[in-house]
């Protein structure tokens, strides 16, 4: 997942409330006795109660995530760990009683780290000081640079502009976060800061993490997903402080970055389990989460939370012998972290087989935790339908707040579907600060996972999934190319999609 952490925080703050206000209080949108969009309410309530009970009593989400973390470790796409994770999920789904579980393989060029060192050398001295460092993804396959260090602070446009002439040929030091957030200044993604450094002629980038406790972070440094021309690395907050101290003590501090990385064709497999629909078997609802993780820890939060919740939702459906009207595909995506590789490949396959019109809905769980409401993703025509589902969830579990929101976002596996006009729905949740601090970092481990909150993700997502899959009618459809473009513009997504080279329209 890329950048989504910020979106989550926003949703927890402003946007949800705004949407709730905009669309009226949940539950008052549909007059009682009006046509019930989500099918027969008493039936839905009954199924929701069963789901609730089953998950609260028998959920295996937390346990299987713990077991996989211990047995496998990280789940990096294209690595032997990644392939073991694919097999783990496949076996588990078979164990849960799915007769139809398949691998959807894909082959793409992908980046992997190999070796990296960073040394800082005060000018005219041979007194090397090694600094603990990790390479950011899409750094060059081979890079050996040395140059004077320039501190660009938070690395925003203004910070670079102020130092303009001093950056060419130097190695820049920039914060990943904002050290002293000034009013109205929005942070940039590490890939955007790297792009600015390249534009200004820097020969290397050292990103300072701002999370205390020797936390190192990885993730891409490229806005396009292609290799970048200069090395970009991450160091801890403590190392950053030390280097800045040395910069004050000695003029002309020099840095040396040596790295090798691998960029090669890799093979990976999405895992797909199918539950055939009882009335409209040709129509599909896809629920997915990316199984892959970065390699610095075990990806318990990103995205053990989402993917192992999806596995447990699948278990719940089988255990209760639920047979909704439409077919459900439970999908474990791989390659999300390197640029949505698995979901892009799946969408391409479906598109060329003429199957995309049959996908009625996509629900993606990426770091989704302890949901408090449904996000209609900018499909306003769906707000009454989804609000009504949320109300029924609330009747079964009064602790569910049912806060509706209606804002699309990017950077996870729903995106390739959304770009093709397929309807997307999400669940808004929240994460504690200690979990957010370990985003993409060497501390994203099992101790951050809250078992009860993960159960909430499973039961609320399972209810929403069932309600959509079993609805008599879903009041929205896949949009054509022009309407998809207009929708993305209305959702404010044109500029970010242009930055990442994903905007396929002329205007
Ligand atoms: Zn993610």
Boltz pocket constraint, residues with backbone or C-beta under 6 A from the ligand:
constraints:
  - pocket:
      binder: B
      contacts: [[A, 1], [A, 2], [A, 290], [A, 302], [A, 303], [A, 336], [A, 366], [A, 367], [A, 412]]
      max_distance: 6.0
